[in-house]
Amino acid sequence: MSRSEFEATLGQACIRVDRAIFERGKAPNLEEARRSLDQVLNSSKDGPRLKALRSQLERAADVLSLELDDANLREDLWDCLDYVDYRA
């Protein structure tokens, strides 16, 4: 996965989470996960900062796995975690 693919994948994840928040209304766990994804996305060009946000991305991925029944999203977020581990 390249950085541009990483950014695109996170962008698509944000859209999916936004859709779920819109459908559910107030969803604090999803909103927090969405903020985390946005923070990681905004740090994608800064390797050390991205590495520092890895645990936050993992927590967001865990929350989204529990809250949303979306296997593709779960796999995409695992790919993003791999990117942070091995490419950033």
Secondary structure, 3 states (H helix, E strand, C coil): CCHHHHHHHHHHHHHHHHHHHHHHCCCHHHHHHHHHHHHHHHCCCCHHHHHHCHHHHHHHHHHHHHHCCCHHHHHHHHHHHHHHHHCC
